[in-house]
Amino acid sequence: MGRLFANVSVSAYLEQREQKIREKYRLTTDDVIKSLSQALHFDPRKLYDENGRLKKITELDEDTIAALAGLEITEVIGGGENGKPAICTKKVKWLDKNTVREQAMKHLGMFAKDKDPIQPPQKLDVNVKLSPSEAYLRMLRRDGKPKKKA
């Protein structure tokens, strides 16, 4: 199996297929980040008009529609007073911001996985080139600092 992936033509074919799938389903990093942003910045006030009535779905902007998880409207016409429907139920459900926030934080690397051990800082090696006489003087002084010139 490993030899197949090493073959240049097989690798190129697999890359082409993966690119076609990405294009077909529009699954890109930008799309995922945009979706997270839309859900995170969703404002429920955008669902209503200036009179406090729920807007028609065709009146909602793209970001508001993308943040919706469900929309249910039930109207039973007749039987009410003055020609109004007897039953009118409108339910709007949007994505859970806590879940979206957590997904965004994971994407941005804002917290470590619980199972990952905390990594100590890596040792930093610094090489300083000194003349032999300066290196000898620092070694004699042992503090590593050069003498100040008067």
Summary of the structure (lengths in Angstrom):
residues: 150
radius of gyration: 31.7
end to end distance: 72.1
largest distance: 104.1
contacts: 256
relative contact order: 0.08
helix: 49%
strand: 16%
